[in-house]
Structure formats: structure tokens, C-alpha cells
């Protein structure tokens, strides 16, 4: 809904912020359609004069780019299409137990550069890991400079419970981090929006929402060393009052099971986590990519031990999903990360288990596989910053217009 263009002088800044956001959001929602100014006016309810002035500011500030010429109809002058600028970007970063990943994402959500380095981080001090990540982030900065992309900020995802406002990792059992302050802004140096800390599975769920399947209600489940989950309800991330909603990996699926890194017993992670599956399948220790390739090869060859390991993981994952689906009344589940790689063999066991424990609640078409795979976390971490730009762009906009038409 457009804001009143005849607002009192004291409200002009707020009016402009909201209308700039309205225009940016309308451009973002059109995806590849690249709307003209006239189409934006129709979509937002703003006057054509207001839209023209707002777009001029957004173009001048580098947040929006003009592309091509086309006609809306047979009459009139051709209009220029508009898109979120490919010359402005955000760096998405991920710390996981056995790898670091970095990606450069432009405002349109295109992954322009990505790199992953395998390294073991369990038990390392946060400062050591952050120093490694800063080096990797430097590669993204170099890639941005080579393509003339200005970096607006960054997003960092970690596998644990976080306090975003204070950049504190409250608990990351698989990293052995408890109440650790991270110097996130040192990762990219002086960038306008700084670096935002978030949970890895929540970031992946948001990546799926914004850049993947895009359905409004689903439970995202990622299988890494830990098993993480993100809950999307009404196209919004639900984290709960304490921020731990979706922590599927620590649902108890076998009361007499093994001890877990969280201190509990019989957690899903001890049956379906990456390490648990590798060990059960008889995959020797080594670099993550090599172990994953060995497991996939064993599954393709129908090696009994590997097939049973993945089948058991799917069975216990199904138990956890059945309970979650009943509690939250969510009909769609998206498998991401390591689970997406194993989906061909994992999915049948999950479906059978869910149907056994919650008949009819999650239909086969409701159990989906993320097409983003491991990139979802980077896209979601960066996407949170991009969404903050869309929601409140005024601080990045060069403005000296005072005419009412510019509101």
C-alpha cells in the first residue's frame, strides 16, 4: 500500500523510505519480468511522477539497473525494464564442522562467485576459524572487484543457536562453542551494512523460500554433521521465543539410543547425522567430499551396509518428521544439504516411516528435495541482508529531491 504523498514535512523521510521500499519490493517480486516504470506505478498505486522520481534515486544509488526497451502495448513510447542491480552484492558465508563456504550474491539473488574449503573445526577456537574464513571472504571481495560489484554487507551462518543482535554463538555443540562472541565485522572490513550472524539451518530455509521452491509453509531439514531444521510459516521464518524452533536434530527418536553432543540420549542426529551415516555405512574417515563420493558409489552399487545405513537414517528421520508434522500441521518438508545428495535412496525410507507414524499427514508430493543443495545456506545468509536493503533502503540512497512527486 502506498504512503500518502502529501505527508507533513516531518514525515517526509518516513514516507520516502516506505515508498522506496515499496518500489524495490515490487521489482524484486517480478523476478525476471523486469517491470517498466508504468507497470510499477500500476502495481504500487503510486503516481507515475512519484515512481519516476523514486526509480531515478534508486538507479543513481546503484540499487536498481535499467535494462532494455520494450512496449507495454502498441501505442506510446517504449519503456525501460528495471531490475535489482547486478552491480551491488552481499557476501554469504558459512562455518560448518568440516568446511567453510563463501558466496557472492547480487541483489537479484544470483550467485556470482562461490568457493568451499574443507577443514576440520571441531574444538578450534572461534578466532582461528574466523581468520580462515576472512581469507576465504577475501576471495569473494576480489571476485566482486573484478566484476565491478560493490559489496553492501555480509551474512554469516553457523550450525548453532545464535544471538543475532550481539553476534554471539550461544551454543554450537558440534563446534564445541558456547557463548562465543564473534568479530563478524572483521570478515569484510568497512562495508555499509556490516555482517549479520544467523543459524545455518534457518538461513538455508530462507534461501529455499526466496530462491528455491518458494512455497509459503514448509519444514526445511538439512543433514550435515548435525541435523538442522528451519520452519517457514506464512512465508516467514518461525524461530520461537528462544530462537531454537526447528532444532530437529535433537528430537529423541530412540530413548535407549546413543549419547549425543548436546548431552541428550537417542537424538535424531545420532542416527541420521552425516557422521552417523558414514560410520554405519563403513565409510573410512577422510575429507568430506571423498567420503560423500564413496557413500554415493556404495549406494549405486547397492552395497548392503551402505543401503542399510541410509535406510535406517531415513526411518529415524521419518519418526522425527511425523512428530513435527503433527505438532505444526505442516504438509511440506524440504530435504537439503547432505539429505538432498542422498535423496534418491533416503526418500523412500522417510516416506514409509512418516506414513507409518502419521498416516496421510505428509503425502509423497509433500516431501521435496531442495534444488539449491549446499548453496541454500549461502543464499539465505546473503538474502537476509538483501531483504533488509529492500525493507529500508533510505540509508543507501543518494537523495536531494524535495518535490512531492519524489515521495
SETORZA-627294 format. One record per residue (C-alpha): x negated, y negated, z; residue in one letter. Coordinates in steps of 0.5 Angstrom, whole numbers. Example, Ala and Ser with C-alpha at 12.3 -4.5 7.8 and 13.67 -1.06 7.14 Angstrom:
<nuvos>
(nuvo (-25,9,16),a) (nuvo (-27,2,14),s) 
</nuvos>
This chain:
<nuvos>
(nuvo (0,0,0),x) (nuvo (-3,-7,-2),x) (nuvo (-4,-12,3),x) (nuvo (-1,-19,3),x) (nuvo (-5,-23,-2),x) (nuvo (-2,-29,1),x) (nuvo (-5,-28,8),x) (nuvo (-7,-33,13),x) (nuvo (-14,-35,13),x) (nuvo (-16,-32,19),x) (nuvo (-14,-25,16),x) (nuvo (-17,-26,9),x) (nuvo (-23,-22,11),x) (nuvo (-19,-16,13),x) (nuvo (-14,-17,7),x) (nuvo (-20,-17,2),x) (nuvo (-23,-11,6),x) (nuvo (-17,-7,5),x) (nuvo (-16,-8,-2),x) (nuvo (-23,-7,-4),x) (nuvo (-22,0,0),x) (nuvo (-15,1,-4),x) (nuvo (-18,0,-11),x) (nuvo (-24,4,-9),x) (nuvo (-20,10,-7),x) (nuvo (-16,9,-13),x) (nuvo (-22,10,-17),x) (nuvo (-24,16,-13),x) (nuvo (-18,20,-13),x) (nuvo (-17,19,-21),x) (nuvo (-23,24,-22),x) (nuvo (-26,24,-29),x) (nuvo (-20,20,-31),x) (nuvo (-24,13,-31),x) (nuvo (-18,8,-30),x) (nuvo (-17,1,-33),x) (nuvo (-16,-5,-29),x) (nuvo (-9,-5,-31),x) (nuvo (-8,2,-29),x) (nuvo (-11,0,-22),x) (nuvo (-6,-5,-22),x) (nuvo (0,-1,-23),x) (nuvo (-3,5,-18),x) (nuvo (-4,0,-12),x) (nuvo (1,-5,-13),x) (nuvo (-4,-11,-13),x) (nuvo (-3,-16,-18),x) (nuvo (-8,-16,-25),x) (nuvo (-11,-22,-23),x) (nuvo (-13,-19,-16),x) (nuvo (-15,-13,-19),x) (nuvo (-20,-16,-24),x) (nuvo (-23,-20,-18),x) (nuvo (-24,-14,-14),x) (nuvo (-27,-10,-19),x) (nuvo (-31,-16,-21),x) (nuvo (-34,-16,-14),x) (nuvo (-35,-8,-14),x) (nuvo (-38,-8,-20),x) (nuvo (-43,-14,-18),x) (nuvo (-45,-10,-12),x) (nuvo (-46,-4,-16),x) (nuvo (-41,1,-13),x) (nuvo (-37,1,-19),x) (nuvo (-39,2,-26),x) (nuvo (-35,0,-33),x) (nuvo (-35,6,-38),x) (nuvo (-33,6,-45),x) (nuvo (-27,3,-48),x) (nuvo (-20,5,-50),x) (nuvo (-13,3,-51),x) (nuvo (-7,5,-46),x) (nuvo (-2,4,-52),x) (nuvo (-2,2,-59),x) (nuvo (-2,-5,-57),x) (nuvo (-6,-10,-53),x) (nuvo (-14,-10,-52),x) (nuvo (-18,-4,-51),x) (nuvo (-19,-3,-43),x) (nuvo (-26,-1,-40),x) (nuvo (-26,5,-36),x) (nuvo (-28,5,-29),x) (nuvo (-32,10,-24),x) (nuvo (-35,10,-18),x) (nuvo (-42,8,-19),x) (nuvo (-47,14,-21),x) (nuvo (-53,9,-19),x) (nuvo (-51,9,-12),x) (nuvo (-52,15,-8),x) (nuvo (-53,19,-1),x) (nuvo (-57,24,1),x) (nuvo (-54,30,4),x) (nuvo (-59,34,9),x) (nuvo (-58,41,13),x) (nuvo (-62,44,18),x) (nuvo (-61,52,19),x) (nuvo (-64,57,23),x) (nuvo (-68,60,17),x) (nuvo (-68,54,12),x) (nuvo (-68,46,10),x) (nuvo (-64,43,5),x) (nuvo (-63,37,2),x) (nuvo (-59,34,-4),x) (nuvo (-58,27,-7),x) (nuvo (-50,26,-9),x) (nuvo (-48,20,-12),x) (nuvo (-42,16,-11),x) (nuvo (-38,20,-15),x) (nuvo (-40,27,-12),x) (nuvo (-45,29,-17),x) (nuvo (-51,33,-14),x) (nuvo (-56,30,-18),x) (nuvo (-62,33,-14),x) (nuvo (-63,39,-9),x) (nuvo (-68,43,-6),x) (nuvo (-69,48,-1),x) (nuvo (-75,51,3),x) (nuvo (-75,57,7),x) (nuvo (-78,56,14),x) (nuvo (-76,59,21),x) (nuvo (-74,54,26),x) (nuvo (-71,58,32),x) (nuvo (-75,56,38),x) (nuvo (-78,50,35),x) (nuvo (-78,43,38),x) (nuvo (-73,38,34),x) (nuvo (-78,33,33),x) (nuvo (-82,39,29),x) (nuvo (-76,41,25),x) (nuvo (-74,33,23),x) (nuvo (-82,32,21),x) (nuvo (-81,38,16),x) (nuvo (-74,35,14),x) (nuvo (-77,28,13),x) (nuvo (-82,31,8),x) (nuvo (-76,34,4),x) (nuvo (-72,28,4),x) (nuvo (-78,24,1),x) (nuvo (-77,28,-5),x) (nuvo (-70,26,-5),x) (nuvo (-72,19,-5),x) (nuvo (-77,20,-10),x) (nuvo (-71,23,-15),x) (nuvo (-67,17,-13),x) (nuvo (-72,12,-15),x) (nuvo (-74,16,-22),x) (nuvo (-66,15,-24),x) (nuvo (-66,8,-21),x) (nuvo (-61,10,-16),x) (nuvo (-60,6,-9),x) (nuvo (-59,10,-3),x) (nuvo (-54,8,1),x) (nuvo (-55,12,7),x) (nuvo (-55,20,9),x) (nuvo (-51,25,13),x) (nuvo (-55,31,17),x) (nuvo (-51,37,18),x) (nuvo (-54,42,24),x) (nuvo (-51,49,26),x) (nuvo (-48,47,33),x) (nuvo (-44,42,37),x) (nuvo (-46,35,36),x) (nuvo (-44,28,39),x) (nuvo (-44,24,32),x) (nuvo (-44,17,36),x) (nuvo (-50,19,39),x) (nuvo (-54,23,34),x) (nuvo (-54,29,40),x) (nuvo (-54,36,39),x) (nuvo (-50,38,45),x) (nuvo (-51,46,43),x) (nuvo (-54,50,38),x) (nuvo (-55,57,41),x) (nuvo (-59,60,34),x) (nuvo (-64,54,34),x) (nuvo (-65,54,42),x) (nuvo (-63,47,42),x) (nuvo (-59,44,48),x) (nuvo (-57,36,49),x) (nuvo (-63,34,44),x) (nuvo (-63,27,41),x) (nuvo (-65,27,34),x) (nuvo (-68,21,31),x) (nuvo (-64,21,25),x) (nuvo (-65,14,22),x) (nuvo (-73,16,21),x) (nuvo (-71,21,16),x) (nuvo (-69,16,10),x) (nuvo (-72,10,13),x) (nuvo (-69,3,12),x) (nuvo (-62,5,9),x) (nuvo (-56,0,9),x) (nuvo (-51,6,13),x) (nuvo (-56,10,17),x) (nuvo (-56,17,17),x) (nuvo (-50,21,20),x) (nuvo (-50,27,24),x) (nuvo (-45,33,24),x) (nuvo (-43,40,25),x) (nuvo (-46,45,19),x) (nuvo (-39,48,18),x) (nuvo (-35,42,19),x) (nuvo (-39,39,13),x) (nuvo (-38,45,9),x) (nuvo (-31,45,10),x) (nuvo (-30,37,8),x) (nuvo (-35,39,2),x) (nuvo (-30,44,0),x) (nuvo (-24,39,1),x) (nuvo (-27,34,-3),x) (nuvo (-31,37,-8),x) (nuvo (-28,44,-8),x) (nuvo (-21,47,-8),x) (nuvo (-18,41,-5),x) (nuvo (-12,44,-2),x) (nuvo (-9,41,4),x) (nuvo (-9,46,9),x) (nuvo (-15,52,10),x) (nuvo (-20,55,15),x) (nuvo (-27,55,12),x) (nuvo (-31,60,14),x) (nuvo (-39,60,13),x) (nuvo (-43,66,14),x) (nuvo (-51,64,16),x) (nuvo (-55,67,22),x) (nuvo (-49,64,26),x) (nuvo (-41,65,23),x) (nuvo (-38,58,23),x) (nuvo (-32,55,21),x) (nuvo (-28,49,19),x) (nuvo (-21,47,20),x) (nuvo (-17,43,15),x) (nuvo (-10,41,16),x) (nuvo (-6,36,12),x) (nuvo (-13,34,8),x) (nuvo (-16,32,15),x) (nuvo (-22,36,19),x) (nuvo (-19,38,26),x) (nuvo (-24,39,31),x) (nuvo (-20,39,37),x) (nuvo (-22,34,43),x) (nuvo (-29,37,45),x) (nuvo (-31,38,37),x) (nuvo (-31,46,38),x) (nuvo (-25,47,34),x) (nuvo (-26,53,28),x) (nuvo (-32,56,32),x) (nuvo (-30,63,29),x) (nuvo (-37,66,30),x) (nuvo (-36,66,38),x) (nuvo (-29,69,38),x) (nuvo (-29,76,41),x) (nuvo (-28,82,37),x) (nuvo (-30,87,41),x) (nuvo (-30,87,48),x) (nuvo (-35,92,49),x) (nuvo (-40,89,44),x) (nuvo (-47,87,44),x) (nuvo (-49,80,47),x) (nuvo (-49,74,43),x) (nuvo (-54,68,43),x) (nuvo (-48,64,46),x) (nuvo (-48,68,53),x) (nuvo (-42,72,51),x) (nuvo (-41,79,49),x) (nuvo (-38,82,43),x) (nuvo (-37,76,39),x) (nuvo (-36,76,31),x) (nuvo (-43,73,30),x) (nuvo (-46,80,33),x) (nuvo (-42,84,27),x) (nuvo (-42,79,21),x) (nuvo (-47,74,22),x) (nuvo (-53,74,17),x) (nuvo (-58,78,22),x) (nuvo (-53,83,24),x) (nuvo (-51,85,17),x) (nuvo (-58,85,15),x) (nuvo (-60,90,21),x) (nuvo (-54,94,20),x) (nuvo (-56,95,12),x) (nuvo (-63,97,14),x) (nuvo (-66,90,10),x) (nuvo (-73,89,12),x) (nuvo (-75,82,16),x) (nuvo (-78,77,11),x) (nuvo (-76,71,7),x) (nuvo (-68,70,7),x) (nuvo (-68,70,-1),x) (nuvo (-71,76,-1),x) (nuvo (-67,79,4),x) (nuvo (-61,77,1),x) (nuvo (-63,80,-6),x) (nuvo (-65,86,-3),x) (nuvo (-58,87,0),x) (nuvo (-54,85,-6),x) (nuvo (-58,90,-10),x) (nuvo (-57,95,-5),x) (nuvo (-49,94,-5),x) (nuvo (-50,94,-13),x) (nuvo (-53,101,-12),x) (nuvo (-47,103,-7),x) (nuvo (-53,105,-2),x) (nuvo (-48,108,3),x) (nuvo (-52,104,9),x) (nuvo (-51,97,6),x) (nuvo (-44,98,4),x) (nuvo (-42,100,11),x) (nuvo (-46,94,14),x) (nuvo (-42,89,9),x) (nuvo (-35,93,10),x) (nuvo (-36,93,18),x) (nuvo (-37,86,18),x) (nuvo (-31,85,13),x) (nuvo (-27,89,18),x) (nuvo (-29,85,24),x) (nuvo (-28,78,20),x) (nuvo (-21,80,19),x) (nuvo (-20,81,26),x) (nuvo (-22,74,28),x) (nuvo (-18,71,22),x) (nuvo (-12,75,23),x) (nuvo (-12,72,30),x) (nuvo (-14,65,28),x) (nuvo (-8,65,22),x) (nuvo (-3,67,27),x) (nuvo (-5,61,32),x) (nuvo (-6,56,27),x) (nuvo (-1,58,22),x) (nuvo (-6,57,16),x) (nuvo (-5,61,10),x) (nuvo (-11,60,6),x) (nuvo (-18,62,8),x) (nuvo (-24,60,4),x) (nuvo (-31,64,5),x) (nuvo (-37,60,4),x) (nuvo (-45,61,5),x) (nuvo (-47,68,5),x) (nuvo (-40,70,5),x) (nuvo (-39,67,-1),x) (nuvo (-45,71,-4),x) (nuvo (-42,78,-1),x) (nuvo (-35,76,-3),x) (nuvo (-35,82,-8),x) (nuvo (-36,87,-3),x) (nuvo (-34,83,3),x) (nuvo (-27,81,1),x) (nuvo (-23,88,0),x) (nuvo (-25,90,8),x) (nuvo (-23,83,10),x) (nuvo (-16,83,7),x) (nuvo (-15,90,9),x) (nuvo (-17,88,16),x) (nuvo (-12,82,16),x) (nuvo (-6,86,14),x) (nuvo (-7,91,19),x) (nuvo (-7,86,25),x) (nuvo (-3,80,22),x) (nuvo (1,83,16),x) (nuvo (4,79,11),x) (nuvo (0,73,14),x) (nuvo (-5,72,9),x) (nuvo (-4,74,2),x) (nuvo (-9,76,-3),x) (nuvo (-9,70,-6),x) (nuvo (-10,66,0),x) (nuvo (-17,69,1),x) (nuvo (-21,65,-3),x) (nuvo (-29,64,-5),x) (nuvo (-32,58,-5),x) (nuvo (-35,56,-12),x) (nuvo (-40,51,-8),x) (nuvo (-43,56,-4),x) (nuvo (-49,53,0),x) (nuvo (-48,46,-4),x) (nuvo (-42,45,0),x) (nuvo (-45,43,6),x) (nuvo (-50,38,3),x) (nuvo (-44,35,-1),x) (nuvo (-40,35,5),x) (nuvo (-45,31,9),x) (nuvo (-46,26,4),x) (nuvo (-39,26,3),x) (nuvo (-37,23,10),x) (nuvo (-42,17,8),x) (nuvo (-39,16,1),x) (nuvo (-32,16,5),x) (nuvo (-34,11,10),x) (nuvo (-36,7,4),x) (nuvo (-29,8,1),x) (nuvo (-26,6,7),x) (nuvo (-30,0,9),x) (nuvo (-34,-3,3),x) (nuvo (-34,-10,5),x) (nuvo (-41,-10,8),x) (nuvo (-44,-7,2),x) (nuvo (-40,-12,-3),x) (nuvo (-43,-19,-5),x) (nuvo (-37,-24,-4),x) (nuvo (-37,-31,-5),x) (nuvo (-30,-31,-8),x) (nuvo (-24,-35,-5),x) (nuvo (-19,-36,-10),x) (nuvo (-12,-32,-7),x) (nuvo (-13,-28,-14),x) (nuvo (-19,-25,-11),x) (nuvo (-16,-22,-5),x) 
</nuvos>
